Amino acid sequence: MSRYFAVTVIVLLFLAGCSAIPFNKASCVSMENVDPESVKQQFALMVPMKFRIINTIVFEYKRQAISFIGYSDIDTIEKIFTVAGLNPVGIKLFELSGEKDKNELRFAIEDFTKKGNFAEAVGDDIRKIFFDRLPEKEAKIYKRKREIVFAQNKADSTIEYVFAGEDHLLVEKRCLVDNDVVWTVHYYEYINKNSKLHPSGIVLKNYKYDYRLILRLKEVRS
């Protein structure tokens, strides 16, 4: 038995089937009389710019799941991050950092690197989840009965921000190309920590490569 195979058997939990979303959706309330600009400004005051968090993470792909603990250091102002994944007993699975559009893989077990560009994939998902959570000034606004959607063009795609619920918070960010959804990020059950809002649950779905990430917040360190 190879060292990497033995480590994989010990540190990764494989489960049959995909789990249901383990979080509560935002309450369905009318947004018809809510001012979109006020919603965006209110959220801008509460969304954290720099923070350190610990999440449990489940990666689901082809009816299998890999579970690990993620330690993330995020700076959305400078667009830099460091993230490390550990198994439940503290063995490091990977560590990487990123700034703007560059990624640096500091360490990863072979199972994470033998197929595709692991650093690029993880870096892109970190950016989708934690960066650019506010629509830009030129974003178009679509008011619907129970949600407000901001839509803006980015390269050959459209990024949409959906605000809903009793507190009018960001509940979804999605990317569309030629009107087809490429990926979505859903945010659930916000908590207030140090006067900033952190979602207790996050679900990223990549439709192009057919995988899902489920993040459950365990601790906010700053």
GICOR-V100447 format. One record per residue. OMEGA is omega in whole degrees, 0 to 359 (NA if undefined). NEAR is the number of other C-alpha atoms within 10 Angstrom. D_FIRST is the distance of its C-alpha to the first C-alpha in Angstrom with 2 decimals. Layout:
# GICOR-V100447
omega = (OMEGA | OMEGA)
near = (NEAR | NEAR)
d_first = (D_FIRST | D_FIRST)
This chain:
# GICOR-V100447
omega = (182 | 180 | 182 | 178 | 179 | 178 | 181 | 179 | 184 | 193 | 184 | 179 | 180 | 182 | 177 | 176 | 180 | 183 | 173 | 179 | 187 | 182 | 178 | 177 | 177 | 180 | 180 | 178 | 180 | 176 | 188 | 182 | 182 | 180 | 183 | 181 | 177 | 178 | 181 | 181 | 179 | 181 | 180 | 180 | 188 | 182 | 182 | 179 | 178 | 182 | 174 | 184 | 173 | 179 | 160 | 187 | 173 | 176 | 182 | 181 | 177 | 174 | 172 | 181 | 175 | 182 | 176 | 179 | 181 | 175 | 187 | 175 | 190 | 173 | 184 | 178 | 179 | 181 | 177 | 179 | 168 | 180 | 177 | 177 | 180 | 174 | 185 | 179 | 171 | 177 | 183 | 177 | 178 | 172 | 177 | 178 | 180 | 173 | 185 | 182 | 182 | 179 | 177 | 178 | 182 | 179 | 172 | 174 | 188 | 182 | 180 | 187 | 187 | 178 | 176 | 180 | 185 | 182 | 181 | 181 | 181 | 179 | 179 | 180 | 176 | 180 | 179 | 186 | 192 | 181 | 172 | 178 | 176 | 177 | 179 | 185 | 184 | 181 | 176 | 184 | 177 | 179 | 176 | 187 | 185 | 178 | 173 | 183 | 172 | 182 | 180 | 179 | 177 | 184 | 182 | 183 | 174 | 177 | 179 | 178 | 183 | 177 | 183 | 176 | 183 | 181 | 175 | 184 | 176 | 180 | 180 | 169 | 183 | 181 | 178 | 174 | 184 | 177 | 175 | 180 | 180 | 176 | 176 | 170 | 177 | 181 | 186 | 166 | 179 | 172 | 179 | 179 | 182 | 178 | 176 | 183 | 177 | 177 | 177 | 179 | 177 | 176 | 174 | 177 | 176 | 184 | 180 | 182 | 173 | 173 | 182 | 173 | 177 | 181 | 176 | 183 | 177 | 184 | 170 | 186 | 176 | NA)
near = (5 | 7 | 8 | 12 | 12 | 10 | 15 | 17 | 11 | 13 | 19 | 16 | 15 | 15 | 13 | 10 | 12 | 15 | 13 | 6 | 11 | 13 | 15 | 10 | 14 | 19 | 12 | 12 | 14 | 14 | 19 | 13 | 8 | 13 | 11 | 20 | 11 | 11 | 17 | 20 | 11 | 14 | 20 | 15 | 12 | 16 | 18 | 20 | 16 | 15 | 16 | 16 | 17 | 20 | 21 | 20 | 20 | 23 | 17 | 22 | 15 | 11 | 12 | 16 | 21 | 16 | 21 | 23 | 22 | 24 | 17 | 22 | 19 | 24 | 18 | 19 | 11 | 11 | 17 | 19 | 24 | 21 | 21 | 20 | 23 | 19 | 20 | 15 | 10 | 11 | 13 | 17 | 22 | 21 | 20 | 21 | 20 | 22 | 16 | 12 | 11 | 12 | 20 | 14 | 19 | 12 | 15 | 17 | 15 | 14 | 13 | 15 | 14 | 9 | 8 | 9 | 11 | 18 | 23 | 17 | 11 | 17 | 23 | 15 | 18 | 18 | 20 | 18 | 18 | 16 | 17 | 13 | 17 | 15 | 20 | 13 | 10 | 10 | 15 | 13 | 16 | 12 | 16 | 12 | 12 | 16 | 23 | 24 | 20 | 22 | 21 | 17 | 15 | 11 | 6 | 8 | 16 | 18 | 19 | 21 | 22 | 19 | 24 | 24 | 17 | 12 | 14 | 23 | 23 | 26 | 21 | 21 | 25 | 20 | 22 | 17 | 14 | 9 | 9 | 11 | 17 | 18 | 22 | 20 | 22 | 19 | 23 | 21 | 15 | 19 | 14 | 12 | 14 | 12 | 11 | 16 | 17 | 22 | 18 | 18 | 22 | 26 | 22 | 23 | 21 | 18 | 13 | 9 | 10 | 12 | 17 | 21 | 19 | 22 | 23 | 20 | 18 | 14 | 14 | 14 | 12 | 11)
d_first = (0.00 | 3.81 | 6.61 | 8.46 | 6.54 | 6.48 | 10.01 | 11.04 | 10.48 | 12.42 | 15.05 | 16.10 | 18.27 | 18.62 | 21.96 | 23.70 | 26.96 | 28.88 | 30.81 | 34.54 | 35.98 | 36.02 | 39.07 | 42.82 | 44.66 | 47.71 | 50.94 | 53.10 | 56.27 | 58.87 | 58.53 | 61.78 | 63.80 | 61.13 | 61.65 | 58.62 | 59.32 | 59.50 | 56.12 | 54.54 | 56.33 | 55.42 | 51.71 | 51.86 | 53.12 | 50.31 | 47.19 | 45.32 | 45.09 | 42.77 | 40.35 | 37.09 | 35.29 | 32.23 | 31.06 | 28.52 | 27.29 | 26.00 | 25.03 | 25.76 | 25.06 | 25.20 | 25.42 | 22.33 | 22.53 | 20.64 | 22.29 | 22.60 | 25.42 | 27.43 | 29.60 | 32.26 | 35.16 | 37.61 | 40.87 | 42.58 | 45.60 | 43.89 | 41.20 | 38.32 | 35.24 | 32.06 | 29.30 | 26.03 | 23.48 | 21.76 | 19.89 | 22.03 | 20.92 | 21.73 | 18.57 | 19.81 | 18.50 | 21.27 | 24.76 | 27.49 | 31.25 | 33.99 | 37.68 | 39.93 | 37.97 | 35.52 | 31.95 | 29.86 | 26.11 | 25.45 | 21.76 | 19.14 | 15.40 | 14.32 | 14.36 | 18.04 | 19.09 | 17.69 | 20.53 | 24.09 | 25.74 | 24.15 | 26.72 | 29.62 | 28.63 | 28.24 | 31.33 | 33.39 | 32.58 | 33.51 | 36.77 | 37.52 | 37.08 | 38.71 | 40.95 | 44.29 | 44.95 | 48.69 | 50.59 | 52.67 | 56.45 | 56.96 | 54.80 | 56.70 | 57.26 | 57.15 | 58.47 | 57.51 | 58.48 | 55.40 | 53.74 | 54.58 | 52.63 | 52.69 | 51.72 | 51.36 | 50.46 | 47.59 | 47.19 | 46.91 | 45.97 | 47.65 | 46.31 | 47.76 | 47.96 | 48.84 | 50.60 | 51.43 | 51.77 | 54.22 | 53.34 | 53.21 | 49.73 | 47.26 | 45.32 | 43.88 | 43.32 | 42.73 | 42.69 | 44.55 | 44.86 | 47.70 | 48.05 | 44.47 | 42.25 | 39.23 | 37.85 | 39.08 | 38.59 | 40.05 | 41.02 | 41.64 | 43.26 | 44.39 | 44.86 | 47.16 | 45.68 | 47.90 | 50.29 | 47.67 | 46.05 | 42.31 | 40.95 | 38.98 | 37.15 | 36.28 | 35.00 | 34.34 | 34.26 | 33.56 | 35.28 | 34.52 | 30.73 | 30.91 | 28.96 | 30.10 | 29.65 | 30.97 | 31.82 | 33.28 | 35.11 | 34.32 | 36.28 | 38.70 | 38.87 | 41.80)
